Amino acid sequence: MGNPTHNNKWGFIMAQKRWWFIPLTVLFFFSSTAWTGGVRLLYKSHKGEEHSYLLTSFTTSTQEMMGQEMEAKTSSEATVTTKTEEIKPNGDIVMVIWIDSMKVQVHSMRGDTTIVNPGELLKKRSRITISSSGKELSREQIDSVLASPMSAGLTPRLSSIFVPFDPIELSIGDSLVVKRYDTLEVMGGKTVSHTVTRYFVKKPVKILGHECVDLPFTQSTKLEGTGTMMGMPFFVDGDGSATGTTYFDVFQGVLVSVESKASTEMTVASSGEQKMVIPIRQETEYKLKLLK
């Protein structure tokens, strides 16, 4: 049956975020790598290797409905662990990923809500396989997770820590364009994002005890999607942009840090008996930090 108070909290938080949840699916497409003298952008690992990351974000979402503007501020903090299960002969990496701790706070005109360490999400393992260049090849859920928009959207964001690169040689002063196509099932439908990221390779710096390549980036995203809410079909169309910096340890093949700021403008239109067009604006700051 679960705890009624806890269930009510989840219902409240999702009510606050229904319309602006969809653009959150594109927040975390970031990446890494390069070194002087020409290096390839490759992830490296060995069986049993573990890494923990701290992921934080702060988002301000504004939507307009029936002439009224509504704003919500959402902050989140999570620690995530990855553990390598297998390295395949071709360099593909099989790993398990899970959430160790999590805190979400929502402030809106309807009130404030805080969720700390929800049991239905903690320690729920997913298995992902990535190529050595970071392309996700497969993903499966090991432990069952309570089906909800929050749960459904979180696992893909976690696996997006490992972003794809072209396995080409780069040197200081080079740039690299990475295109990514993602599909996420949300609210009875699918949201598709087309993301283009341009990285600029700068000189090495020392970050968190790691010798890293400094990779400032710019990013553009196109959103398209459909779904249903309360029995009404809706359509999503939007555009986003982001700037930030990624730090990648080329020698160890490990993502060390990401800092970014993103902006998204989108429209949600319903086609049921009560036709509505809802403009949504979103500003997000995101940070990822390697803990160990």
C-alpha positions in Angstrom: 0.0 0.0 0.0 2.9 2.4 0.8 2.9 5.5 3.0 -0.2 7.7 2.1 1.7 10.9 3.0 4.6 9.9 0.8 2.2 9.1 -2.1 0.4 12.4 -1.7 3.8 14.2 -1.9 4.6 12.4 -5.1 1.2 13.3 -6.5 1.7 16.9 -5.5 5.1 17.3 -7.0 4.1 15.7 -10.3 1.0 17.9 -10.5 3.3 20.9 -10.2 5.6 19.6 -13.0 3.3 18.0 -15.5 3.5 20.6 -18.2 7.1 21.5 -17.8 8.4 18.0 -17.1 8.9 17.2 -20.8 11.7 19.7 -21.5 13.6 18.3 -18.6 14.4 15.2 -20.8 17.0 17.2 -22.6 18.9 18.8 -19.8 21.7 16.5 -19.4 23.4 15.8 -22.8 27.0 16.6 -22.1 30.5 15.2 -22.7 34.3 15.1 -22.7 37.9 14.7 -23.9 41.2 15.4 -25.7 45.0 16.0 -25.1 47.9 17.7 -26.7 49.7 15.8 -29.5 46.5 14.2 -30.8 44.3 11.8 -28.7 41.1 9.9 -29.2 38.0 10.5 -27.1 37.7 7.1 -25.4 36.1 5.9 -22.2 38.3 3.4 -20.3 37.5 1.1 -17.4 38.2 -2.3 -15.9 36.0 -5.0 -14.3 34.8 -4.0 -10.8 35.8 -0.3 -11.2 33.4 2.1 -9.4 32.8 5.8 -9.7 30.5 8.1 -7.8 29.1 11.4 -9.1 27.3 14.3 -7.5 24.6 15.7 -9.9 22.9 19.0 -9.0 20.5 21.2 -11.0 18.3 24.3 -10.4 15.5 25.0 -12.8 13.1 27.9 -13.2 10.0 27.0 -15.3 7.4 29.5 -16.3 4.2 28.6 -18.1 1.2 30.7 -19.3 -2.3 29.3 -19.2 -5.6 31.2 -19.6 -3.7 34.5 -19.3 -2.1 33.6 -16.0 1.6 33.1 -15.6 2.8 30.4 -13.3 6.3 29.8 -12.1 8.0 26.9 -10.4 11.5 26.6 -9.1 12.9 23.1 -8.8 16.3 22.1 -7.3 17.6 18.6 -7.2 20.7 16.8 -5.8 21.6 13.2 -6.3 24.6 10.9 -5.9 25.0 8.3 -8.5 27.3 5.2 -8.6 28.5 3.3 -11.7 30.2 -0.2 -11.5 31.8 -1.9 -14.5 30.7 -5.5 -15.0 32.5 -6.4 -18.2 34.9 -5.0 -20.8 34.2 -6.7 -24.2 37.0 -7.5 -26.7 36.0 -4.6 -28.9 36.2 -2.1 -26.0 32.5 -1.9 -25.2 31.9 -1.3 -21.5 29.0 -3.0 -19.6 28.2 -1.3 -16.3 25.5 -1.1 -13.6 24.3 2.4 -12.5 22.1 3.3 -9.5 21.1 6.3 -7.3 22.6 6.3 -3.7 20.8 9.5 -2.5 18.4 12.0 -3.8 16.7 15.3 -2.8 14.2 17.2 -4.8 12.6 20.6 -3.8 9.8 22.3 -5.6 8.7 25.9 -4.9 5.6 27.1 -6.7 2.5 29.3 -6.2 0.6 26.2 -4.9 3.1 25.5 -2.1 6.5 23.9 -1.4 7.3 20.3 -1.6 10.5 18.4 -0.6 11.2 14.7 -1.4 14.2 13.1 0.3 15.6 9.6 -0.7 12.4 8.1 -2.2 12.6 4.4 -1.6 11.1 3.5 -5.0 14.1 5.0 -6.7 17.1 4.4 -4.4 19.5 1.5 -5.3 17.3 0.6 -8.3 19.9 -0.7 -10.7 20.1 -0.3 -14.5 22.5 -2.1 -16.8 23.9 -0.1 -19.7 26.4 -0.9 -22.4 28.4 1.9 -24.1 31.0 1.8 -26.8 34.5 3.1 -25.9 33.5 6.3 -27.6 30.5 6.7 -25.3 27.6 5.7 -27.6 24.9 3.9 -25.6 24.3 0.5 -27.2 21.7 -1.0 -24.8 20.0 -0.3 -21.5 17.9 -2.6 -19.2 16.3 -2.2 -15.8 17.6 -4.8 -13.3 15.4 -3.8 -10.3 11.7 -2.9 -10.8 10.9 0.8 -10.4 7.5 2.3 -9.5 6.2 3.6 -12.8 5.8 7.3 -12.8 6.9 10.2 -15.0 9.7 11.0 -12.5 10.9 7.4 -12.5 10.6 6.9 -16.2 12.6 10.1 -17.0 15.4 9.6 -14.5 17.1 6.5 -15.7 17.8 7.9 -19.2 19.2 11.1 -17.7 21.6 9.0 -15.6 22.8 7.0 -18.5 23.4 10.2 -20.4 26.4 10.8 -18.2 28.2 8.8 -20.9 27.7 10.8 -24.1 28.8 9.7 -27.6 31.9 11.0 -29.4 33.5 10.3 -32.7 36.7 8.3 -32.1 38.9 10.7 -34.0 42.2 12.3 -33.0 42.0 15.9 -31.6 44.6 18.4 -30.5 44.5 21.8 -28.7 42.7 24.3 -30.9 40.5 21.7 -32.6 36.7 21.6 -32.5 34.3 18.7 -32.6 30.6 18.5 -33.5 28.6 15.7 -31.9 25.0 15.0 -33.0 22.7 13.1 -30.8 19.1 11.7 -31.2 17.2 10.6 -28.1 13.7 9.3 -27.5 12.0 9.2 -24.1 8.6 7.8 -23.3 6.8 10.3 -21.1 3.2 10.7 -20.1 1.7 8.2 -22.5 3.7 9.4 -25.5 7.2 10.0 -26.8 9.4 13.1 -26.7 12.3 13.2 -29.2 15.3 15.5 -28.9 17.8 16.3 -31.7 20.9 17.8 -30.1 24.0 19.3 -31.8 26.9 20.0 -29.5 30.1 21.8 -30.6 33.2 21.3 -28.4 36.3 23.4 -28.4 39.5 21.7 -27.3 41.6 23.9 -24.9 44.8 23.3 -23.0 44.9 20.7 -20.1 43.9 21.9 -16.6 43.9 20.1 -13.2 40.4 19.5 -11.8 39.6 17.5 -8.7 43.0 15.9 -8.7 42.8 14.9 -12.4 44.7 16.2 -15.4 41.8 17.0 -17.7 41.1 18.4 -21.1 39.1 21.7 -20.9 36.2 21.4 -23.4 33.9 24.5 -23.5 30.8 23.8 -25.6 27.8 25.3 -27.2 24.6 23.3 -27.8 21.3 23.5 -29.7 18.3 21.2 -29.2 15.1 20.6 -31.1 12.2 19.0 -29.2 9.2 17.2 -30.7 6.7 15.0 -28.9 3.2 13.7 -28.4 1.4 12.3 -25.4 -1.8 12.2 -23.4 -2.8 13.8 -20.1 -6.1 13.3 -18.4 -7.3 11.6 -21.6 -6.4 14.6 -23.8 -3.8 14.2 -26.5 -1.1 16.9 -26.7 1.7 17.9 -28.9 5.1 19.3 -28.0 7.4 21.6 -30.0 10.4 23.5 -28.8 13.9 24.7 -29.1 16.7 24.9 -26.6 20.3 26.1 -26.3 23.1 25.6 -23.8 26.6 26.7 -23.0 29.1 25.1 -20.6 32.4 23.3 -20.0 33.3 19.7 -19.7 36.4 18.3 -18.1 37.6 14.9 -19.1 40.6 12.8 -17.9 41.9 11.4 -21.1 44.5 9.2 -19.5 42.0 7.4 -17.3 39.1 7.8 -19.7 36.8 9.3 -17.0 34.4 12.2 -17.0 35.4 14.5 -14.2 33.2 17.6 -14.2 30.5 19.4 -16.2 29.0 22.8 -15.7 26.3 24.2 -17.9 23.5 26.7 -18.3 20.5 25.8 -20.6 17.5 27.7 -21.9 14.4 26.1 -23.5 11.3 27.6 -25.1 8.5 25.3 -26.1 4.8 25.0 -26.7 2.4 22.3 -25.5 -0.8 22.2 -27.5 -3.8 20.0 -26.7 -6.2 18.8 -29.4 -9.1 17.6 -27.2 -12.5 19.2 -26.6 -10.7 22.0 -24.7 -8.0 23.1 -27.1 -5.1 24.9 -25.3 -1.8 26.3 -26.4 0.6 26.6 -23.4 4.0 28.4 -23.9 6.7 27.2 -21.5 10.1 28.8 -20.7 12.8 27.1 -18.7 16.2 28.1 -17.4 18.5 25.4 -15.9 21.9 25.3 -14.3 23.5 21.9 -14.1 26.6 20.5 -12.5 28.2 17.1 -12.4 31.2 16.4 -10.2 33.2 13.2 -9.8 33.4 12.2 -6.2 35.6 9.1 -6.4 
